[in-house]
Amino acid sequence: MSDEIVIVPDGERYHLVHGHLHLANLLAMSKQVKVEVPGVGTVTIFKTRAGLRVNNNIDVVGRQLE
């Protein structure tokens, strides 16, 4: 898990607040990245053709990361 990436939930989406380049580098080396989100717990970020998605083990499809 990475502490250098800050993500916050916002309704149906998540916002990447800090660590854009670090996340991009991690996703270039791996298909997914686990990040701790306050109030949500551990989430998994992965790339799709439609963009970055966040799966918090509750959502079946995952939410959009902006």
NORQUIWO-V797384 format. One line per field, one symbol per residue. ss: DSSP state (H for helix, E for strand, C for the rest). A space follows every 50 residues. Layout:
ss: ???
This chain:
ss: CECCCEEEEECCEEEEEECHHHHHHHHHHCCEEEEEECCCEEEEEEEECC EEEEECCCCCCCEEEC
